[in-house]
Amino acid sequence: MYGELKKDIGEILRKLCEMKQVTLIEGTICKDHVHMYVAIPPKISVSEVMSYIKGKSALMIFDRHPEYRTKYGDRHFWARGYYVATVG
């Protein structure tokens, strides 16, 4: 993920975290994946946050960059799974 796409993904992820009351402490957008260090309120499950962020961000990315809709297929910008580790 490079250039304008990388910038837009960062902006979208920050906005979605804010909307879900998740604190984005640190994040890195790599070539083919994203690292996010977040603080999630206890009332919200990790799976709920991930489903929300991955689903909504894919739609928002496709709105801003329609050329990726045909490349990756509708609603399939991200891989199916995710990795989670806890800190602290």
PEVEN-V245973 format. One record per residue. N is the residue number from 0. SS is DSSP state (H for helix, E for strand, C for the rest). Layout:
BEGIN
N/SS ; N/SS
END
This chain:
BEGIN
0/C ; 1/C ; 2/H ; 3/H ; 4/H ; 5/H ; 6/H ; 7/H ; 8/H ; 9/H ; 10/H ; 11/H ; 12/H ; 13/H ; 14/H ; 15/H ; 16/H ; 17/H ; 18/H ; 19/C ; 20/C ; 21/C ; 22/E ; 23/E ; 24/E ; 25/E ; 26/E ; 27/E ; 28/E ; 29/C ; 30/C ; 31/C ; 32/C ; 33/E ; 34/E ; 35/E ; 36/E ; 37/E ; 38/E ; 39/C ; 40/C ; 41/C ; 42/C ; 43/C ; 44/C ; 45/H ; 46/H ; 47/H ; 48/H ; 49/H ; 50/H ; 51/H ; 52/H ; 53/H ; 54/H ; 55/H ; 56/H ; 57/H ; 58/H ; 59/H ; 60/H ; 61/H ; 62/H ; 63/H ; 64/C ; 65/C ; 66/H ; 67/H ; 68/H ; 69/H ; 70/H ; 71/H ; 72/C ; 73/C ; 74/C ; 75/C ; 76/C ; 77/C ; 78/C ; 79/C ; 80/C ; 81/C ; 82/C ; 83/C ; 84/C ; 85/C ; 86/C ; 87/C
END
